[in-house]
């Protein structure tokens, strides 16, 4: 589920520009880590963005624009956004029983 969310997030970014994926790219991890606890939720959210940064830098889905440069800013940007996703996923990790629409709403919010 982490890899699925990471792939959808990277494809939602401008070079690939499949923008509708951005509205529900985090739903797989929200559903998979619901009720698992704050720590697992936070780690899953951070893992999505670290894997996403690696995928965006590697050029698997589109040609890398960082040829010959350090990927530091790419990873820093993904890590900063990963904190928000990690905290949101941690909140979802604490929720045991929730309405069916909540993961979709939190994915659209994140």
N, C-alpha and C positions, 0 to 999 in steps of 0.2 A: 504494500500500500504506500509505503514511503516513496518507492521508486515511481509509482504511477503518479503521485502528486507532484514529484519533482519534474517529471517529463512534461506533464500538463502545464506546470508553471513556466518552464523554460519556453515551451511553444507559445505561451500567451505573451511573451515579451516581444518588443518591436521587430527584431530581424525576421522572425517567423511570422509574427503578427496574427496569430489566431486568437484574437482578443476575447471571444466568448468563453474560452477555457479559463480565463482569469476569474470568472464568477463562481466556478465550482471546482477549481483545481485542488483545494485543500479539503474537500469533502471526504475523499477516501481516508485520510489520516484522522479526521474528526470522527468518522464512524468506527474506524479500526481501534482507536485508542480511547473511546468513550468508556469511562468507568475504570480505567487502568491506573489512575493516580496522576498527580501533578508532575512528578519526576519523569515518568514515561511519556506523558504528553509533551512536556517541554523538550525532551530529547528527540522525540519524533519530529517536532516542528523544526528544530535546529537541523536535524539530519536531512530533511527535505531541502532546506535552503543550501546546505553544504553540497549535497549531491547536485542540486540545480546549478550552483556556481561552477562545479566541475564540468557538468554537461555543457554549459554555455561557453566556457573557456576552451573546451576540447574541440569544439567545432563539429560535433556529431550531427546536429540538426541544421546548422547553417555555418558558413565559413567564419572562423574566428577573426575578430577585428583587432586582436591584440598580438599580431604577429611581431615577434621580436621585442615585445614589451613585457613588463612584469604584470601578472594577473592580480596584484595586490588590491587595487581598487575594486575590481570585479568581486573578489571574495569579501572585501570589507562591506560593500553595498549589500550583498546577499546576507552577510552575517547580521548586519543591523536590522534588515527586514526580518531575518530569522528570529530575532528576539521577540518581535511582535507576534509572529506566527507561533513561536514556542509558548509564549504566555497564553495566547488564545487556545492553543491545543492543550495546555495545562489546565485551563479552566474547563474545557470539555472533558478532560481526563477525570476530573472530580465529579462530574455530573453522571449519576448512575441512571436515573430515570428522567427522560426529557421528552418533550413533544417531538414528533417526527420532523417538523420543519426546522428545528434548532440548528442542526449541522449545516443545513443549506443557508440559513440566515447568517451564521457565523462565518461561513466560507465567503459569502458575498461581502461581509463587513471587513474581513482581513484582507 
